[in-house]
Amino acid sequence: MEHQNKVSRMIQNIEKIIVGKREVIEQTLITLLAGGHLLLEDVPGVGKTTLAKALAQTIDCDFTRIQFTPDTLPSDVTGLSIYNMQTGKFEYSKGAIMTNIILADEINRTSPKTQASLLEAMEEKQVTVDGVTYPLSMPFMVIATQNPVDYLGTYNLPEAQLDRFMMKISIGYPSASHEQVMADRFLKKELGIKLEPVVNADTIVEMVNEVTKVKVNRDLVNYVTRFIQETRNDSNISLGASPRATLALIRASQAKAYLEEREYCIPDDILDLIVPVIGHRIILSPEARLAQTKVEKVLKNIASKLPIPVLK
């Protein structure tokens, strides 16, 4: 299929910069093609910012980076109205959000008020400044990076903000062999090069529309809804997944099937995406946190209790 060739070229292009992280690259593309937003949480220096830049260069889209700091203002993100003395009118001065791919770097180092300035754009693909609404260009994707919350000078993202990220993933440290490859490329000055685009914005919009046509069996939909309901009833969870999580898991599963050149979803699409799509949307109970229970374990226990649909 033609789209599969495009996907393969996108992955191969990003791998020129990001070494040994095929699954992370695929999850990033799944989020993009599902029309979602991505949260990268990891320690400094593992390539979070590099991944975002590589994606933007690969799909030949406008790219803006915001380095979030405690003094970053909401108007830095959304823009503001400035009075033009010559015309006697207020004119909109674009903020960083008016782009295709926005990298919200270290988002949890800025204030909750500034974090909240992203909410409308992430959900409704528009920004409102002084009562005037401005639509965003498509495709639009927020890639936010954050250091773990126990690091000095970080703020917890509010639940409303977290729920708008389709996936939360970690890149992790490279293996010894992959780190050696990185070192070799560094010495050859092959790291940090500007990637040539392999697709453009119009192509991505077409692919996003094609993802919505991937078939999802009714039994799979029932499985997803039952799983989400269980997160709201589990004794280890004090805040279960939202209805938005249901839709995100279904759409992400469609995108995963699309990447794998299928016109329909299978149970593995859902099972493979439960943790990255649902994990950041739930809050463990105080008892579970005290017992140092992992979110991944809780979600996998719920999944193990539900019969997996058998597609006919």
N, C-alpha and C positions, 0 to 999 in steps of 0.2 A: 504494500500500500504506500501511496505517496507520502502520507503523513508520517509513516514509520521511518522513512528515509530522512525526513526533516528532524524528527526526534533524535535519531541516531547521530546526525551531524551536530546537533546542539550539544548532546552529551559529550561527544568526542572533542568538541571545541572547548568546552569548559574544563575537560580533563587535561588540557594543555597547561592549565594553571593550577587546578585543584587535583592533587595526586592521591590516588587510592581511596577515593570517597564516592564511588559510584552510587551507592544507596542514597547518600545525602543529596547528590545531584539529581537523582531521579525524584526524590521527595520534593525538592525545590521546583522541578518542572511540573510535577503533579499539582502543586499548589498554584503555580502560574496558570496552567491550563484549566484548572477548576475555578479560576476567577477569585482565588483567595489571597490571603496574606500570611507571611511566614515570620515566626519568631525564632531566632537563633540564640540559644543560651549556652554559653561555654566560657571557659577561662580565656584570658587574653592571649592572642598570638597564634590561634589555631586556624585562622583563615576565614572568619565570619565576614569581614568586610571584603576580602578578596573574592569570595563566592558571589556576593551581591554585584560587585563590579563586573565579574566575568559573565554573569547572566545578562546584565544590561548591554554589554558589548556584543554578546552573541546574538541577541534578538534585535539589535540596532534600534534601540528605543532611547528616548530622552531619559537622562539619569541625573538625580540630584541626591546629594548626601547632606544630612543634617547631623552635626556633631552635638548631641544633646549634652548640655551642662546645666547646673543649677540655675543659671541666670537666663536660659533660653526662654523666650516669651511665646505665647500662642500666636501672636501676629507674625513671628518669624516663620511659622509653619503655614498658616492660612493666608497671610498677606493682610493688607490694610488699605483703607481709603485715605487718599492724600488730597488735600485741597489744592487745586490748580488756580493760582491767582489770575492767570491770563484768560482762562475760560470761565472762571467763576463757578466751577463745578468740582465735585469730588471725583477722583479717578482711582480705579482699583490698581494697586501695585501688587503684582503677583507674589505669593509666598512660595516657599520651597515645595509645597504640596502639588503645585501645578506642573506635573511631569508624568512620565509613564511609570518609571521605577524609582521609588524613593527609598533610600537607605536611612533609616532612623537609628543612627549609631549610638549605642549605649543608652537606650531609651529610658532605662530605669535609673539614670543619674540626674534626670530633670524632674521638675515638680509635677505632682499629679494634675495640676491645671493645664500645664503644657502637654502632658501625655494625652489629656482628654481632647485636645484640639484636633487629634487625628480621627476621633470617633465618627464624625459625620462622613468624612471622606472614605473611610474604610467600609462603612455600611452602605452609603447611598451614592458613592462615586461623585460627590459634589461638595463644595464648601460654600458657606454662607457668611458674608462679611457685611455688616451694617444693613442687614435685611435684604441684601441682594445675593441671589444664588448663582454660583458659577459651576458649570459642569466640568468634570475632569476628562482628559483625553484617554481613550482606550488603546491598548490595555493599561490598567492601573494596578500596581501592586506595591504594598508596603513590605519591605524586608527590615525588620527591627532586630537589632542585636542587643543583648544584655549580658552582663556578668552575673554570676550566681548571687542571690540576694544576701548571702552572708558576707559579701565583700563590702569593704568600707565605702560609705558614701552612696549607697544604692537605696532606691525606694521600691517597695512592692508595687507591681502593676495592679490596678483595681480589677475586680472580676469582670466588669463591663468591657474593659479594654482587652483582657485576655480572651474573652469569648469571641472577639472579632478576628482573632488570628485563627486561620484554618488549621495550621499545624505549628507545633513547637518541637524543634529538634535540636540535637547537639551534634557538632562535627566530630569532636573527640580528637585525641592525639593520633598521629599517623603511626603505622607500624615501623619497625626499624628499617625494613627494606624500602618502604615508601619514603621515609625521611632521608634515606641515602639518595634516592632519586631526586628529591627536592634539593639536596645539597649539590648534587652534580649539575642540575639545571641552574642553580644559583651561580655556580662558578662559571658556567657557560653563558651567563647573562640571559638565560631563557625565562627566568621568573620575572613577573612584572611587565611583560610585554603586552601591548595592546592587541586584543583579539580581533580578528576580522569577523564581521557579522555573517551568519549563515541563513538567517531569516529576517523579516522585517515586522513592523507593528501590525500591518494589515494581515499578514500571514498568521500571527498569533491570535488575532481576533477571530479569524476563520477557524482556527483549531479549537479555540474556546467554545465556539458555537457547535462544532462537531462533537465535542465532549458531551454536550447536553443531549445528544441523540443516542448515546450508548444505552442499551437496554438494561433495565434493572428488574429482575424477576420479583413478583409480588412477595414471594416467600423471603427473599432477601430484605425487602423493605420491612416486612414483619419482624425479621430477626433484628434489624437495626433498632426499630422502635422498642422492642422488648428489652434489648440491651440497655438502651437509654433509660427506660423505666426502672431497670434493676439498679442503675447507679443512684437513683433517687430513693431506693428502699434499703440499700446495703448499710449494715450497721457500722461499717468502717468509713462511711462517707457522710459528711454533714451537709455538703452542698452538691447535689447531683448535676448531671449535664443538662443543658438547656435545649429547647426545641431547635435553636440555631445549630447546636451540635449534631442533631439528627440529620439536618439538611447538609451540613458540612461533610459528614461521614459518607453520605450517599454520593454527593458530588465528587468528593475525592476518590471514591471507589470507581466512579465512571472514568475519571482521568487516569487512574492506574490501569484500568482495562484498555483505555485508548493508547497508552504508552506501550502496552504489550500486544498491540495490534489485534485486539478483540472488539467485537461489536456488542458485547454483553459482559456483565459483571459476573464474577464467581465468588463463592464464600471467602476464598483466600484474599481477595481484594479488600474485603472489609476487615478480616482478622489481622492483616498486616498493617492496617492503618489505625486500628483502635487506639493504640498508645499515643502516637503523635497527634492524632486529631482530638482525642478525648482527654488525655492525661492532664493538660493544663487547665481544663475547664471545671474540674472537680476539686473540692476541698476535703481532705481527710478529717475524720473526727479527732477530737483531742486525744482519745484513747489510742487511736491508730498511730497518731504522731508520736505519742509518748512511747509506744512500742517500736518506733522507728520502722513502721510498715511502709513499704514503697508503693507509690501509686501504680506502677507497672504490675506489681503482684496482685493488687486489689482488682484491677481491670481484667487481668488474665484469669483470676478466680471466677469472676462473673461470667466471662466468656466460656469457661469450662463447664459451667452449670447449664448453659443453654444448648439445646440440640442444634447442630449445624444443619442448615437446609440442604436437602439433596435435590439438585436441579434436574429436571427431566427434559 
